[in-house]
Amino acid sequence: MDLNQPLLYTAPGTSSLVEMSCPAATASSFDPPSSSNLIPHSIQHTIWTGAVTNNGEPSCNFETHASDFRSLQDPSADDVIYLGQRSRKRRAVAEAIDTDDAAMRIGSVLSNRKFACDDEDCAGQTFARLAELRRHHFTHHAVDKPNFWCHVPTCPRSVSRGGEAFHRRDKLVAHVKSMHS
């Protein structure tokens, strides 16, 4: 079996799939999370972001996609959904983070297949797509948010005026088009 290729499994009794991507794994190091590490649920799945670790070492990444809700499942365990890092930049950031803090809960998948933010300040806020939940999390809740400043020196949103930065590039572009064009 080639462990460099993603492994797809159909969960027993359902149409849910699990994708295990283990680029650096060998047959002896492949060890997906045990059912004791899974969080129980009643009407929702848990969404995590970050690397799944095995004894402090990076292990397999479990990924989900809004289109087919890939989930971890075995006959005795409940569902948990993980988000894996896709880009080299994100992978490098994840490797720089202490492995104990690498997995962080960002939201839940509700029984109606909507994605909900788990932050107390966002109670009841749902998203149709997983990408929207991730964008919301990184815009509003992430510790190290990117800053995009307006390039017009007289603008209140510029660095020179000490204004508030935009945390999304598309919001800066919209600001420049509407305010400075």
Short mmCIF file of the C-alpha atoms (twelve columns), coordinates in Angstrom:
data_MODEL
# 
_entry.id   MODEL 
# 
loop_
_atom_site.group_PDB 
_atom_site.id 
_atom_site.type_symbol 
_atom_site.label_atom_id 
_atom_site.label_alt_id 
_atom_site.label_comp_id 
_atom_site.label_asym_id 
_atom_site.label_seq_id 
_atom_site.Cartn_x 
_atom_site.Cartn_y 
_atom_site.Cartn_z 
_atom_site.pdbx_PDB_model_num 
ATOM 1   C CA . MET A 1   0.000   0.000  0.000  1 
ATOM 2   C CA . ASP A 2   1.338   3.452  -0.956 1 
ATOM 3   C CA . LEU A 3   0.964   5.664  2.141  1 
ATOM 4   C CA . ASN A 4   1.951   8.757  0.134  1 
ATOM 5   C CA . GLN A 5   -1.487  8.743  -1.533 1 
ATOM 6   C CA . PRO A 6   -4.663  9.810  0.307  1 
ATOM 7   C CA . LEU A 7   -6.635  6.890  1.681  1 
ATOM 8   C CA . LEU A 8   -10.427 7.008  1.320  1 
ATOM 9   C CA . TYR A 9   -12.716 4.903  3.484  1 
ATOM 10  C CA . THR A 10  -16.485 4.663  3.613  1 
ATOM 11  C CA . ALA A 11  -17.733 4.827  7.178  1 
ATOM 12  C CA . PRO A 12  -19.731 1.725  8.187  1 
ATOM 13  C CA . GLY A 13  -23.467 2.118  7.679  1 
ATOM 14  C CA . THR A 14  -23.234 5.581  6.080  1 
ATOM 15  C CA . SER A 15  -22.174 7.329  2.913  1 
ATOM 16  C CA . SER A 16  -19.613 9.446  4.825  1 
ATOM 17  C CA . LEU A 17  -15.998 9.214  3.696  1 
ATOM 18  C CA . VAL A 18  -12.761 9.709  5.568  1 
ATOM 19  C CA . GLU A 19  -9.637  10.887 3.740  1 
ATOM 20  C CA . MET A 20  -6.318  10.237 5.449  1 
ATOM 21  C CA . SER A 21  -3.370  12.033 3.912  1 
ATOM 22  C CA . CYS A 22  -0.039  10.838 5.329  1 
ATOM 23  C CA . PRO A 23  2.771   12.140 3.081  1 
ATOM 24  C CA . ALA A 24  5.586   11.315 5.490  1 
ATOM 25  C CA . ALA A 25  4.084   8.229  7.095  1 
ATOM 26  C CA . THR A 26  5.437   4.714  6.940  1 
ATOM 27  C CA . ALA A 27  3.525   1.536  7.701  1 
ATOM 28  C CA . SER A 28  4.888   1.547  11.261 1 
ATOM 29  C CA . SER A 29  4.181   5.234  11.942 1 
ATOM 30  C CA . PHE A 30  0.629   5.306  10.542 1 
ATOM 31  C CA . ASP A 31  -1.664  5.616  13.536 1 
ATOM 32  C CA . PRO A 32  -4.943  7.550  13.129 1 
ATOM 33  C CA . PRO A 33  -6.545  9.015  16.254 1 
ATOM 34  C CA . SER A 34  -8.148  6.451  18.520 1 
ATOM 35  C CA . SER A 35  -11.843 6.602  19.326 1 
ATOM 36  C CA . SER A 36  -10.920 7.828  22.825 1 
ATOM 37  C CA . ASN A 37  -9.680  11.081 21.229 1 
ATOM 38  C CA . LEU A 38  -12.977 11.702 19.440 1 
ATOM 39  C CA . ILE A 39  -15.490 14.135 20.883 1 
ATOM 40  C CA . PRO A 40  -19.072 12.891 21.206 1 
ATOM 41  C CA . HIS A 41  -21.942 14.764 19.564 1 
ATOM 42  C CA . SER A 42  -25.682 14.627 19.361 1 
ATOM 43  C CA . ILE A 43  -26.730 16.746 16.379 1 
ATOM 44  C CA . GLN A 44  -23.432 18.145 15.177 1 
ATOM 45  C CA . HIS A 45  -19.907 17.274 14.105 1 
ATOM 46  C CA . THR A 46  -16.855 19.064 15.470 1 
ATOM 47  C CA . ILE A 47  -14.531 20.946 13.127 1 
ATOM 48  C CA . TRP A 48  -10.868 21.268 14.044 1 
ATOM 49  C CA . THR A 49  -8.080  23.115 12.321 1 
ATOM 50  C CA . GLY A 50  -4.445  22.074 12.594 1 
ATOM 51  C CA . ALA A 51  -2.379  18.950 12.439 1 
ATOM 52  C CA . VAL A 52  -3.425  15.748 14.146 1 
ATOM 53  C CA . THR A 53  -0.502  14.616 16.277 1 
ATOM 54  C CA . ASN A 54  0.692   11.225 17.471 1 
ATOM 55  C CA . ASN A 55  2.931   11.284 20.575 1 
ATOM 56  C CA . GLY A 56  3.926   14.892 19.897 1 
ATOM 57  C CA . GLU A 57  4.922   14.190 16.279 1 
ATOM 58  C CA . PRO A 58  2.939   15.376 13.248 1 
ATOM 59  C CA . SER A 59  0.883   12.499 11.916 1 
ATOM 60  C CA . CYS A 60  -1.981  12.259 9.437  1 
ATOM 61  C CA . ASN A 61  -4.091  15.243 8.424  1 
ATOM 62  C CA . PHE A 62  -7.819  14.636 8.262  1 
ATOM 63  C CA . GLU A 63  -9.663  16.933 5.871  1 
ATOM 64  C CA . THR A 64  -13.269 17.784 5.231  1 
ATOM 65  C CA . HIS A 65  -14.975 19.419 2.290  1 
ATOM 66  C CA . ALA A 66  -18.434 20.994 2.347  1 
ATOM 67  C CA . SER A 67  -19.498 19.012 -0.705 1 
ATOM 68  C CA . ASP A 68  -19.245 15.531 0.769  1 
ATOM 69  C CA . PHE A 69  -18.690 15.842 4.541  1 
ATOM 70  C CA . ARG A 70  -15.771 13.487 4.906  1 
ATOM 71  C CA . SER A 71  -15.793 12.393 8.525  1 
ATOM 72  C CA . LEU A 72  -14.065 10.056 10.908 1 
ATOM 73  C CA . GLN A 73  -16.278 7.233  11.964 1 
ATOM 74  C CA . ASP A 74  -16.117 3.727  13.317 1 
ATOM 75  C CA . PRO A 75  -19.012 1.674  14.673 1 
ATOM 76  C CA . SER A 76  -18.308 2.726  18.279 1 
ATOM 77  C CA . ALA A 77  -17.205 6.346  17.799 1 
ATOM 78  C CA . ASP A 78  -18.928 9.613  16.983 1 
ATOM 79  C CA . ASP A 79  -18.006 11.966 14.134 1 
ATOM 80  C CA . VAL A 80  -15.215 14.515 14.256 1 
ATOM 81  C CA . ILE A 81  -14.114 16.624 11.305 1 
ATOM 82  C CA . TYR A 82  -10.584 17.957 10.912 1 
ATOM 83  C CA . LEU A 83  -9.184  20.581 8.566  1 
ATOM 84  C CA . GLY A 84  -5.678  19.920 7.279  1 
ATOM 85  C CA . GLN A 85  -3.177  22.451 6.078  1 
ATOM 86  C CA . ARG A 86  -2.997  22.595 2.276  1 
ATOM 87  C CA . SER A 87  -0.429  25.222 1.378  1 
ATOM 88  C CA . ARG A 88  3.290   25.205 2.152  1 
ATOM 89  C CA . LYS A 89  2.923   28.490 4.047  1 
ATOM 90  C CA . ARG A 90  0.179   27.097 6.276  1 
ATOM 91  C CA . ARG A 91  2.147   23.864 6.765  1 
ATOM 92  C CA . ALA A 92  5.213   25.888 7.824  1 
ATOM 93  C CA . VAL A 93  3.098   27.899 10.272 1 
ATOM 94  C CA . ALA A 94  1.586   24.697 11.689 1 
ATOM 95  C CA . GLU A 95  5.043   23.170 12.153 1 
ATOM 96  C CA . ALA A 96  6.211   26.312 13.983 1 
ATOM 97  C CA . ILE A 97  3.320   26.013 16.446 1 
ATOM 98  C CA . ASP A 98  3.764   23.778 19.479 1 
ATOM 99  C CA . THR A 99  2.162   20.454 18.512 1 
ATOM 100 C CA . ASP A 100 0.018   20.456 21.670 1 
ATOM 101 C CA . ASP A 101 -1.686  23.634 20.395 1 
ATOM 102 C CA . ALA A 102 -1.760  22.685 16.696 1 
ATOM 103 C CA . ALA A 103 -5.368  21.457 16.720 1 
ATOM 104 C CA . MET A 104 -7.943  24.085 17.597 1 
ATOM 105 C CA . ARG A 105 -11.718 23.869 17.462 1 
ATOM 106 C CA . ILE A 106 -13.223 26.469 15.110 1 
ATOM 107 C CA . GLY A 107 -16.801 25.342 14.550 1 
ATOM 108 C CA . SER A 108 -19.390 22.634 14.112 1 
ATOM 109 C CA . VAL A 109 -21.372 21.028 11.322 1 
ATOM 110 C CA . LEU A 110 -25.051 21.129 12.241 1 
ATOM 111 C CA . SER A 111 -27.560 18.438 11.338 1 
ATOM 112 C CA . ASN A 112 -28.918 20.725 8.571  1 
ATOM 113 C CA . ARG A 113 -25.391 20.675 7.025  1 
ATOM 114 C CA . LYS A 114 -24.671 24.313 7.877  1 
ATOM 115 C CA . PHE A 115 -21.407 25.310 9.526  1 
ATOM 116 C CA . ALA A 116 -21.609 27.168 12.855 1 
ATOM 117 C CA . CYS A 117 -18.964 29.255 14.606 1 
ATOM 118 C CA . ASP A 118 -18.338 27.936 18.131 1 
ATOM 119 C CA . ASP A 119 -17.233 31.288 19.596 1 
ATOM 120 C CA . GLU A 120 -19.558 32.613 22.335 1 
ATOM 121 C CA . ASP A 121 -19.766 36.057 20.680 1 
ATOM 122 C CA . CYS A 122 -21.029 34.483 17.430 1 
ATOM 123 C CA . ALA A 123 -23.879 32.444 18.901 1 
ATOM 124 C CA . GLY A 124 -26.249 31.319 16.187 1 
ATOM 125 C CA . GLN A 125 -24.075 32.493 13.279 1 
ATOM 126 C CA . THR A 126 -24.030 29.858 10.528 1 
ATOM 127 C CA . PHE A 127 -22.369 29.543 7.135  1 
ATOM 128 C CA . ALA A 128 -23.375 27.608 4.035  1 
ATOM 129 C CA . ARG A 129 -19.819 26.595 3.124  1 
ATOM 130 C CA . LEU A 130 -16.802 25.477 5.123  1 
ATOM 131 C CA . ALA A 131 -14.677 28.105 3.355  1 
ATOM 132 C CA . GLU A 132 -16.953 30.829 4.746  1 
ATOM 133 C CA . LEU A 133 -16.530 29.507 8.310  1 
ATOM 134 C CA . ARG A 134 -12.741 29.380 7.886  1 
ATOM 135 C CA . ARG A 135 -12.676 32.943 6.474  1 
ATOM 136 C CA . HIS A 136 -14.862 34.111 9.391  1 
ATOM 137 C CA . HIS A 137 -12.555 32.432 11.908 1 
ATOM 138 C CA . PHE A 138 -9.359  33.888 10.456 1 
ATOM 139 C CA . THR A 139 -10.943 37.349 10.077 1 
ATOM 140 C CA . HIS A 140 -12.562 37.642 13.512 1 
ATOM 141 C CA . HIS A 141 -10.998 35.150 15.917 1 
ATOM 142 C CA . ALA A 142 -7.434  34.378 14.803 1 
ATOM 143 C CA . VAL A 143 -4.642  35.753 16.984 1 
ATOM 144 C CA . ASP A 144 -2.284  36.800 14.173 1 
ATOM 145 C CA . LYS A 145 -4.564  38.425 11.612 1 
ATOM 146 C CA . PRO A 146 -3.068  39.839 8.421  1 
ATOM 147 C CA . ASN A 147 -3.219  43.632 8.116  1 
ATOM 148 C CA . PHE A 148 -3.988  45.398 4.838  1 
ATOM 149 C CA . TRP A 149 -3.617  49.195 4.948  1 
ATOM 150 C CA . CYS A 150 -5.014  51.761 2.542  1 
ATOM 151 C CA . HIS A 151 -2.230  53.279 0.416  1 
ATOM 152 C CA . VAL A 152 -3.800  56.789 0.332  1 
ATOM 153 C CA . PRO A 153 -1.926  58.857 2.997  1 
ATOM 154 C CA . THR A 154 -4.947  61.043 3.845  1 
ATOM 155 C CA . CYS A 155 -7.302  58.083 4.328  1 
ATOM 156 C CA . PRO A 156 -8.378  57.282 7.898  1 
ATOM 157 C CA . ARG A 157 -7.630  53.577 7.145  1 
ATOM 158 C CA . SER A 158 -3.960  54.283 6.288  1 
ATOM 159 C CA . VAL A 159 -0.951  53.558 8.495  1 
ATOM 160 C CA . SER A 160 0.023   57.256 8.611  1 
ATOM 161 C CA . ARG A 161 -3.381  58.249 10.045 1 
ATOM 162 C CA . GLY A 162 -3.325  55.419 12.602 1 
ATOM 163 C CA . GLY A 163 -6.589  53.973 11.356 1 
ATOM 164 C CA . GLU A 164 -7.837  50.428 11.584 1 
ATOM 165 C CA . ALA A 165 -6.369  47.941 9.111  1 
ATOM 166 C CA . PHE A 166 -8.443  45.683 6.902  1 
ATOM 167 C CA . HIS A 167 -7.973  42.003 7.726  1 
ATOM 168 C CA . ARG A 168 -8.990  40.812 4.270  1 
ATOM 169 C CA . ARG A 169 -7.458  41.861 0.962  1 
ATOM 170 C CA . ASP A 170 -10.838 41.850 -0.819 1 
ATOM 171 C CA . LYS A 171 -12.209 44.350 1.722  1 
ATOM 172 C CA . LEU A 172 -9.248  46.692 1.092  1 
ATOM 173 C CA . VAL A 173 -9.788  46.448 -2.682 1 
ATOM 174 C CA . ALA A 174 -13.503 47.247 -2.246 1 
ATOM 175 C CA . HIS A 175 -12.604 50.205 0.006  1 
ATOM 176 C CA . VAL A 176 -10.145 51.633 -2.538 1 
ATOM 177 C CA . LYS A 177 -12.685 51.274 -5.371 1 
ATOM 178 C CA . SER A 178 -15.537 52.875 -3.435 1 
ATOM 179 C CA . MET A 179 -13.627 55.626 -1.600 1 
ATOM 180 C CA . HIS A 180 -10.679 56.561 -3.803 1 
ATOM 181 C CA . SER A 181 -11.723 55.933 -7.433 1 
# 
